Amino acid sequence: MFFSERHPGLRPIPMPNNMGMVRYALALIVVMAHFQLLTGYSLAFPFSSFSAVGGFFALSGFLIYGSFIRKPDLKAYVISRARRLLPAYWITVLFFAIVLCAVSSLSVSDYFTSASFRRYLVSNLAFLNFLQPTLPGVFEGFEHDAVNGSLWTLKVEWCLYFSVPAVAWLTRRLKARPTVMFVAIYLAACVYRMIFLYLYGETGSKVYEILGRQFFGQLSYFYAGVLCYYWFDLLMRYKWPVIAVAVSVILTVDALPYDFFIFLHPAALAVIVVWFSMVGKWGTWEGKRDNVSYNIYLIHFPVIQVYVFLGGSRTFGLVPSLVICLCVIFVMSWLLSLAELRIRRHLGAESRPGKRRLFFVRRIR
């Protein structure tokens, strides 16, 4: 349990819990959404990738806030985050940058000496995917020609991580109640998103929609998760009325004006993902093995892109294509986990026998 009598902000979190399975569910939602987007098939799937990403951010807030206040050492905090997130991310960027030369319209020498290739590597390794989302000659003519349309969220994730020490410092500096600070951030993020969506509606400029869902727009989901952590005891005490209200909001908010969605959706979604993560033992069995949901999120987009490029979606149809893509994504995610585990061991983030240590690292991610 993450608990200390010496810090009033720390809350006892049940371990093991169902969070690994919730992460798999969120990752699957993103995969299904991008499968539809890239293949052109339509699936009767009621969830959106936007909600799944918001769910990931809410879980991050729920976990990371407690991790930092338990040990508020900025250097250790950053190193810990880097050791657990960077290996898989960098391997993914480098791997697809190299192997996709096989599907480029350029020759191998022209591909690797291209300025676009260098810009892609530098931009993506630095979490600036928007500066160069494409590789030279790769997926030319595709409606969505980005190599990996999922990577934009990683820079947002890092910004959210860095907000935790800043908010903790500001809370102490202003001698503010943490709940008041978190709610203020939540509301400010909702107002920010509402303004940019209004500008998008008025001008039709896509840049406003993109800016609206970047770091400041996602603070509402992250700090909704922080609030769930801070008031975890109360959330669990009234878990059944709370989940009933949250589910009711999610089911009805789409019928309300979009302003209501912006202000209500993050809180309701955070409650739902935390509730299913912590109530019951239906998913605790997953903790006995490696969780590759993060890796699934990282690699699924280019895998589907390559499958479409090779004509698989036209040849095999909807169901076989979905099964093939899911199998390839899971196998590659598992192989990626083996590679990143070796790197983390080398960096000192893992001990070789540490099955229990590995379980904790996957959970905190």
N, C-alpha and C positions, 0 to 999 in steps of 0.2 A: 504494500500500500504506500502511496505517496502521501505521507502524513507526518507532521511534526507539530508538537504542542507549542513549539517556540514561535511559530509563524501562523497568525490567525487566518491567512489567506490560503493555507494548504488544506486540501480536502482528501479524505480517504477514498481512493478509487479502487474498486474491486479488481483483483487480478487472480486468475485469468478472467478475461471477459470476451465479449462477442465482436470486438472492434475489428479484428482481422477479417471476419466474414462481411461486416458492413463495408469495409474498404473494397473487398472483392465485388460486392454488389455495385458500389459507386463506379468502380473501374469498368465493370461490364456495361453499365449504362452509357458511359462515354464511348466505349468500343461500338456498341450498337448504333449510337447516334452518328458516329463517323463512318460506320459501315454503310448506313443509308445515304449519307452525304456523298461519299466517294463512289459507290457502286450505282447509285440511282435507284436502288430498290426501295420499296416502301414497306415498313414493318409496323404492325399494330403494337407499338411500344409507347406507353403513356408517359415516359420520363424523358427529360431533356438533359443534354450534356451540361447546360448552364447550371441546372439544379445539382447535378452530380459534382461539378467543380465547386459549387458553393458548399456542398456537404463535406468535401475534402478540406476546404478552408475552415469550416466550423470545427471539424475534428482536430485540425492543427491547433486552433486556438484553445480548445479544450485541453490538449496535452501540453503544448509548449509553454503556456503561462505557468502552469504548475512546475514544469521542469526548470524554468528560469528562477522563480522565486524560491525554490528549494535550495538552489545554489546560484546566487546572483553574481556570478563571475563572468564578465562580458567575454573575455578571451576564451575561457573554457566553453562558454555557450556557443560561440561562433565556430570554434574548432569541432565541437561535438556535432553541430548541424552539418558542417562541411564533410566530415568523415562519413556521415550516414547518408548524405544525399548526392554528393558530387561524383563518387566513382561510377555509379550506374548511369548518371546523366552524361558524363564525359565519354564513357565507353559507347553509349548510344549515338552520340553526335559523331564521334570519330568512325565508328563502324559503318554507319550508313553513308557517311561522306566518302568513304573508300569504296565500298562494294557497289554503290550506285553508279560508278563509272561504267559498269556493265550494261546499264540501260540508257546511258547518255548517247545523244546523237553525235557527240564529239569523239574524236580519237582519244585514246588513253593519254597520250602526251599532252594534247590540247586541253583535256579535262583537268589534269592535275596542275598545269601551268597557268590556268585561267585565273584572272583577277577575281572572278565571281567565286571560284572555289576557295581562294584565300579569304575573301570577305565572309563567306559562309562559315568557315571554321572559326575565325576570330569572333564574329558576331554571336554565333550560337554557343561557343564555349564560354562566352561572357554573359550569357542569358539575354542577349539582345537579338533574339530571333527575328524581330520585325525589321531589322536593318537589312537582312539578306535571308529570306525564307526559302529561296530556291537554289538548286545546284545547276551548273551550266549544262544545258542540253537535256536535263532530266525532267520527265513528265511534261514535255512541251506539248501545247495544244490541249492540255487538261483544263477543265473549268477551274479546278482547285489544284494548282501546280506546286504548292508548298510541299517541301519534303516531310515536314513534321508539324502539322498544325496544332499539336498539343503543347508545344514547348513554351508558348507565350505565358502559361500559368506559372512557370518556374521562377521567372523574375518577380512575379507578384508574390509568390510564396516567400522568397527571400526578403522582400520588402516588409511583408507581414511579420516575419521572424524578427527583423531589426526594429520593428515598431514596439515590441514587447519591452526591451530595456528602456527605450525612450519614454514609453508610457509609464513604466514603473518609476523612473526618475522624476517625471513630471508630476506624478501623483504625490510622491514624497515632497517635492519642492513646493507644491501648492497646498500641501496638507489636506488634500481632497479625499473624500471617500472613494474607494476603488469603484464601487458600483456606479456612483455618479459619473466618474470619469469614463467608464466603459459605455454607459448609456449615452453620454454626450458624443463619444466617438461614433457609436452606432447611428445616432440620428444625423450627425454631420455627414457620414458616408451615404446615408439614404438621400439626403438633400443634394449632395454632390451628383449622385447618379440620376436623380430626377432632373436636375438642371441640364445635364448633358444629353439625356434622352429628349428633353424638350427642344434643345438646339438641333438635335438630329431630325426631329419631326418637322421643325420649322424650315431647315435648310436642305435636308436630304443628304447632307455631307456625311459619309460613312465614318469620317475621322472622329466625329462626336460620339458615335455609338461605340467605337473602339476605345476612346478615352474613358467613356462611362463605365466600362467593365474592367479597367485596369486597377492598380493598387488601391486608390482611394475609394473606388466603387466596391471593392471586395472587403473593405474593413468591416462592413456590417456583418458579414458572415463570420469572419474571424472572431470579432469581439462578441458576437452572439454565442459562439463556442466558449469564449473566456467567461462570459456570464454564467453559462451552464456549469462550468467548473467551479466558479466562485460560490454559486448557490446550489451546489450539487446535493448537499444534504436535504435541502428543501425540495429539490426536484425529485429526489427518490422518495421522500416522505409522501408526496402527493402525486406519485408517478401516474396513476390511472386517470385522474381528472386532467392532469397536464397533457398527457398524450392524446386524450380525447379532443381537447381544445386545439392542439397543434395540428392534428390530422384534419379536423374540421376546417381550420384556416387554409391548409394546403388544398383541400378539395373545393373550397368556395372562392378562393382569392382570385382565380382567373376570371370569374364572372363579375368582379368588381372593377372599377376604374384602375388603371395601371399604377396610379400613385399609391393605392392601397397595397398592391403587390410589392412595390419597392420597400415599403415600410414594414410589412407583416411577414413576407416570405422568408427573409433571413432568420428571424427569431424562431418561426415555426419549424423551418428545416433543421436548424441547429438542435432544437429540442428532440426532433424525431431521430436524427442520426445518433445523438448521444443516448437517447432512451433505448434504442435497439442495441446499441453497443454495450450497455450496462445492465439491462434488465434480463434476467433469466440466464440459462447456460446453454442455449441452443447452438451457439457457435464456438464454444470454448475448445472443442476438439481441434479446431484449426490451429491453435497455438502449439500443437505438438509437431508441426512441420513448418518449413520455411514459407513465409508470406511473400508472394511476388506481385502483389497488386500494384505497387509503385512501378515495377518494371513493365507490367502490362500497360500501364498508362503511358510510359515513355515510348514504347516501341510499336504500339498497335497501328498508328497512323501510317508510317512508311511501309509497314507490312501490307496493309490494305492497298496502298497506292501501287506497290509492285504487283500485287495480285491483279488489280485492274489493268495495269500496263501489259501484263502477260496475257490478257484476254480471258482470265478465269471466270470473271463474273458473267461474261457473255456465253461462255462454253457450258458451264455447269448449272447455271440458274441460282435462284435465291438460297434455298436451304443448303445444298451442297457447298455453295460458296461461303456461307456463314460458318458452317462446320469446319471447313478447311482453314479459313482465316483464324477462327478461334483456336484450333489445334496448333497451328504454326505460331501464333502469338504466345500461347501458354508455354510451348516448348522453348521458344527463344527467350522468354522471360525467365524460365528456370535456368537456362544456360547463362544468362546474364547475371543471375543471382550467384552462381558459382564463381564467375569472374570477379564480381565486385566483392565477394566474401574474401577472396585471396588478397585483394587490394587493401581491404579494411584490416585484415590481419597484419599485413605488412606495415600499415600505418598505426597499428596498436589499438584499433577500435574494437577488435575481437580477440578473444583468447581461443586457441585451437580447440580445446575440449568443450568450449562454452556453449552447450546447447541452451542453457537457461539464459545466458547473456544474449545469444542471438535472438531469443524470443523477446527479450526486453527491447532490443534495438528495433526490431520490426514493429513492435507495438507503439513505440514513441514516435516513429515516423509518421 
